[in-house]
Amino acid sequence: MASTDASADDTLDLHLPGEFVALFRSAGDYRAGTRTTRARADLLDRVADWGTSETPVGVFHLAPVDVERDAALVARWMNDPAVAAYWELTGPQSVTADHLRAQLAGDGRSVPCVGLLDGVPMSYWEIYRADLDPLARYCPVRPHDTGIHLLIGDDTDRGRGLGTELIRAVADLVLAERPACTRVLAEPDVRNRSSVAAFLGAGFRLAAEVDLPAKRAALMVRERAARESP
């Protein structure tokens, strides 16, 4: 990036797309460590305090969503056709904002997060108590089973193994930070073969196919290994 100059003669009047401005502002806020809301209490052992993970693709961090800061960016991701086919949250920013607020207004059983890789927001995650989720009506769950939903935001970050590495990192975080949790679960749509493959590559196994109200899901399970026991 070119250096700035105090002289008005040397400045350019740039008109950037709103989505670019939203992305740049979010990245800047995260790099500066800005926290626009207090960390909320949750039923997942304080996701906000889980810290960072060193991965082969960079330093990864889960930052609980702040709606004012993150809704525009997450809404842009939700309107990507590759994402929309499985998340079904297309439409104006208010659709995404309402989805995020519903979780934040709950009892803390689901925590929406932005995933940052080397300080840059590039993915969206929901960390949730599977044993307190409607999923428990359709398949056996154990107390404190923890589920994850995710999307990789931009097409340039897909198809090169990032998903597998980040899923592994988040599963490691869950098992390290939640001593009562013995399993990490996920239930991607069976049609989403790339997602299923990413979970398999991250150490999950396909336990079953489950008919949920909105999809036929591949129930992916990662058990706590003996070496990971608290």
Secondary structure by P-SEA (a helix, b strand, c coil): cbbbbccccccccccccaaaaaaaaaaaaaaaccccccccccccccccccccccccccbbbbbcccccccaaaaaaaaacccccccccccccaaaaaaaaaaaaaccccbbbbbbbccccccbbbbbcccccccccccccccccbbbbbbbbccccccccaaaaaaaaaaaaaaaaacccccbbbbbccccaaaaaaaaaaaccccccccccccccccbbbbcccccccc
